Amino acid sequence: MPASVAACAFLWVANGAGSGAAPAAPDVPTLLARYVAATTDPGATEFTAFESAGTLEGAGLSGAFHSWAHGDRERTDQSLGPRSDTTLRIGSRLWDADANGDVRELTGVLARRSRTQEFIDSGDFAKAPDHCVYRGRLRIAGRDTFALDVTADFGETETLYLDAETGLPDRLAYDDDDGRTTIDFSDWRVVNGHHFPFMNVESDGDHAFDTTQTTTSLTLDHPIAPAVFAPLVARPIAMSAPETLALQLNDGHLYAPVTIDGRHYTFLVDTGAQDIVLDKHVASELGLMPVGALEASGANRTGGLQIVKLDEVDIGSGRLTNIIASTIDLGASTSGVFRIDGILGYPFFAAATVRLDYNAKSMLFGVPGTVPPVGEKIPVQVDRSFPEAMLRLDSRTDAPFILDTGNAGEVLLYKPFLDKHVGLVPFSSTSRRSFGIGGSTNSYRTTLDTIELGSVQLYHADTDVMLATSGAFADRFDAGNVGLGLLKNFVVTFDVANAAIYLQRGANFDDGRTRI
C-alpha cells in the first residue's frame, strides 16, 4: 500500500453475527500468508524504491500527492486546496512541514503511528505474527473481512481488515483525536508483480468531509534523486530583534494586537489552536475569498470552516508571510461567547519563541534562539500542532496534557481519560456548560488535589470534567488541558521550535496550598 496515513486503533471485537456463511476465522499465520499471496505474485522480486503520485479530493477542495521511498528514507508531499504538507522520514526520525513554513520533528502519537504504518507498508508485519492479534469479523460494503490488530515496536496499533475472499486489505482503522478514522482501499492493480490500491477513501465518520486519494502513476525501483530527501527547512518570523508587546486581559484571556493589510485587530493568544483563525467578518473586511467546506473540532464537531491565504500577518514588528489561515463565524460557532477578531495559534508559536507574563500583561517574542530561556525546562511534543507535556496528577498518575492559553480555566479533564482513572477526582453535582468552537458541552466542576508542572506542585486546582463524547474535549490521547488559570502563576516561555517550554514563578505565584 502507498504510504498515506499513519494509524492507531483501540481493541475492537466483532463476533460475525449476521454475516451469513462467512468462512471460519483462520489463525494469524494463515491470515498473514494469505495476505502475502494476495499482494505479491509468485516470482515477484522485492523492490527497494517506490514512487507514486495522484490526486486528492474532499471537502470542496482538490489537490495532489507525491510519495517517494528508498530504503530507510521516505517522503510524501500533499496539497488540498491552499493547504500543503510534507512528511520526511530518515531512518527512525520523522519530520513534518506545513504550508506556513512550520517544521516540527514528530516524537509523539504521530511518530508512533508512522512506525506501525511503515511496518505495514513494508510488508514486515506479515513476517511477525507475534505483532498481530486477530480481533474478529466485520462486513464492509457487503464483504466479509477478518480484523487484525498490527503493532510495530514502539508504535501505535492499527486495525487492518483483510478481505475473507481475496486476502487483500479492504480497510485500515485507527483512533484519531475524538473518534475512529477509516481508510478504505479499492481499485487494486498489479505493478511488477506487486498489488497496490489505486484508490483510498479516508473518513472520520462524517462523510461530508471524506477525502479521496486516487493514484495516477506508480513505479518501482526507478532512480530517486537524493535531493528529494533533503532536510526540511523552517521559515521563522521575520523581525530584526525581540520585541515586547502589551497585551489586553479580558475575562481571563490574553489578547494581542495584530495587523493585516494595514487594518488593526485584536486576536486571542491561544497555544491550543492549531491554526491562525480569522472571524468571518475580518475575512470579509479584508476582501478574502474563503475556499473549502471543512470540519472544525472544538466543543463539538462542526462545519463552516474555510481556508484563506494571507500575504502577511504582523504582530508588532514581526512578520508572518504567506500564511494559510482558517476562517469561521467565531461568534455563531461559540454560541456568542467569543465575538472576537481572530485567534493567534500554533503558526505564530512555531515561528517565534514567545514569553507570556500574565501579571505584567506582556508578551516578549522573537526569532527562535533570540529569546534566552528563563526558568525550568519542560519538554513538550508538538505532533498535533499544539504543545503537549507529561504532567503528574495526585503524585501518582502521569498523563499528557495540552498547554492551552486559550482556556481561561485551570484544568480540564476529558471523559476518555477519566473513564480509565475512576476516582481520580470526586464527582460533583455542580453542572456547568463549557464553550468552544461548535457550541457548548456539559461538564461538572470538581477539584484536583495536586498537579505537578515540572518540579512545581500546585494544589486544589479547579477542574472541569468534560462530558463530551465528540470534539476536542473528547480527545483520546490527552488527559485534558491546563489553561491560563494555572499558567498565570508563571512567566511561561514557549520555545515550540525546540520542543520545550520554560516556567519561572511569576510575581503573583500562588501554589493553591491554602485553598479550602
FENBELUR-V574952 format. One record per backbone hydrogen bond with DSSP energy under -1.0 kcal/mol. CO is the residue of the C=O (numbers start at 1). NH is the residue of the N-H. E is the energy in kcal/mol with one decimal. If there is no record, write none. Layout:
# FENBELUR-V574952
co = <CO:CO>
nh = <NH:NH>
e = <E:E>
This chain:
# FENBELUR-V574952
co = <8:10:16:27:28:29:30:31:32:33:34:35:36:39:41:48:49:50:51:52:53:53:54:55:56:57:58:59:61:62:63:64:65:66:67:68:69:70:72:73:74:75:76:77:78:80:83:84:85:86:87:88:89:90:93:94:95:96:97:98:101:102:104:108:109:110:111:112:112:113:114:115:116:117:118:119:120:123:124:125:128:129:131:133:135:136:138:140:143:144:145:146:147:148:149:150:152:157:158:159:160:161:161:162:163:168:170:171:172:173:174:176:177:179:181:182:183:184:186:187:189:191:193:194:196:198:199:200:201:202:203:205:206:207:211:212:213:214:217:219:225:226:227:238:243:245:248:250:253:254:255:256:258:259:260:263:265:267:268:270:273:276:277:278:279:280:281:282:283:284:291:294:296:298:300:302:305:306:307:308:310:311:313:314:315:318:319:320:323:325:326:327:328:328:329:331:332:333:333:334:341:342:343:344:345:345:346:347:348:351:353:354:355:356:357:361:362:363:364:365:366:367:376:378:381:382:387:388:389:391:392:393:393:397:399:400:401:402:404:407:409:410:411:412:413:414:415:421:429:430:432:434:436:437:437:439:441:442:443:444:446:448:449:450:451:452:453:456:458:461:462:463:464:465:471:472:479:480:481:482:483:483:484:486:487:489:491:492:493:494:495:495:496:499:500:501:502:503:504:506:511:512>
nh = <175:12:19:31:32:33:34:35:36:37:38:39:40:195:44:71:221:69:219:67:216:217:65:214:63:212:61:293:58:81:56:79:54:77:52:75:50:73:91:70:89:68:87:66:85:83:80:99:78:97:76:95:74:93:90:106:88:104:86:101:235:98:96:112:113:114:115:116:156:117:118:119:120:121:122:125:123:126:127:128:131:132:151:149:14:147:145:143:140:164:138:162:135:160:133:158:155:9:150:173:148:170:171:146:167:163:185:161:183:159:181:179:476:176:174:203:172:201:199:198:196:194:41:191:189:215:186:213:184:211:182:207:209:210:202:57:200:55:53:51:228:229:230:319:365:363:255:253:250:269:248:267:265:314:263:260:258:256:344:273:346:326:343:328:283:284:285:286:288:287:307:305:302:472:298:296:294:327:291:325:323:322:320:259:318:315:238:313:310:308:278:306:280:330:333:336:335:438:439:337:279:268:277:270:348:349:350:351:352:237:366:494:364:492:362:247:357:245:355:243:353:370:503:501:388:385:403:381:401:399:452:396:397:393:391:479:389:482:407:484:485:483:464:481:466:418:419:424:431:445:443:441:439:299:300:436:434:467:432:465:463:461:460:394:458:392:456:453:451:448:411:446:413:444:474:475:414:402:412:404:486:487:488:489:490:506:504:356:502:354:498:500:499:380:495:378:493:376:491:509:459:515>
e = <-1.1:-1.1:-1.9:-2.2:-2.6:-2.1:-2.3:-2.1:-2.4:-2.3:-2.0:-1.9:-1.7:-2.7:-2.0:-1.7:-2.7:-2.3:-2.8:-3.0:-2.7:-1.9:-1.8:-2.4:-2.7:-3.2:-1.9:-2.6:-2.5:-2.6:-1.9:-2.3:-2.0:-2.8:-2.2:-2.6:-2.8:-1.8:-2.6:-2.9:-3.3:-2.9:-2.3:-2.2:-2.7:-1.4:-2.2:-1.1:-2.8:-2.7:-2.1:-2.7:-2.3:-2.0:-2.1:-2.5:-2.3:-2.4:-2.8:-1.9:-2.6:-1.7:-2.3:-2.2:-2.4:-2.2:-1.8:-1.5:-1.2:-2.7:-2.8:-1.8:-2.0:-3.2:-2.3:-1.7:-1.2:-1.1:-1.6:-1.7:-2.3:-1.5:-2.1:-3.0:-1.2:-3.3:-1.8:-1.9:-2.9:-3.1:-1.7:-2.7:-3.0:-3.0:-2.2:-2.6:-2.2:-1.3:-3.2:-2.2:-2.4:-3.2:-1.2:-2.6:-2.2:-3.3:-2.1:-3.0:-2.7:-2.4:-3.1:-1.8:-2.3:-3.4:-2.3:-2.5:-2.1:-2.0:-1.6:-2.1:-2.8:-1.9:-3.3:-3.2:-2.8:-2.6:-2.2:-3.2:-2.5:-2.1:-2.8:-1.1:-2.3:-1.5:-2.9:-1.7:-2.5:-2.4:-2.1:-2.2:-1.9:-1.7:-1.7:-1.9:-2.3:-2.3:-2.5:-1.7:-2.5:-2.7:-2.5:-2.7:-3.3:-2.9:-2.1:-2.3:-2.7:-2.8:-3.4:-1.3:-2.6:-2.5:-2.5:-1.7:-2.0:-2.1:-2.2:-2.2:-2.5:-1.4:-2.6:-1.5:-2.6:-2.0:-2.0:-3.4:-2.9:-2.2:-2.0:-2.3:-2.4:-2.1:-2.9:-2.8:-2.3:-2.2:-2.5:-2.6:-3.1:-2.5:-3.0:-2.2:-1.2:-1.4:-2.8:-3.7:-1.3:-2.0:-1.4:-1.8:-3.0:-2.5:-2.0:-2.2:-1.5:-1.2:-2.7:-1.1:-1.1:-2.4:-1.6:-4.0:-2.4:-2.1:-1.8:-3.1:-2.4:-2.9:-3.7:-2.5:-2.6:-2.5:-2.2:-2.0:-2.1:-1.9:-2.4:-2.5:-2.8:-2.8:-2.7:-2.4:-2.4:-3.2:-2.9:-3.2:-2.6:-2.8:-1.4:-3.3:-2.6:-2.3:-2.4:-1.3:-3.0:-2.3:-2.7:-1.8:-1.5:-2.3:-1.9:-2.1:-2.1:-1.6:-1.3:-2.6:-2.8:-2.5:-3.1:-2.8:-2.6:-1.9:-2.7:-2.3:-2.8:-1.1:-1.8:-2.4:-2.2:-2.4:-1.5:-3.1:-2.3:-1.4:-1.9:-1.2:-2.9:-2.2:-2.6:-2.6:-1.5:-2.2:-2.0:-1.9:-2.1:-3.3:-1.8:-3.1:-2.0:-2.1:-1.5:-1.5:-2.0:-1.9:-2.2:-2.9:-2.5:-2.7:-3.5:-1.5:-3.6:-1.6>
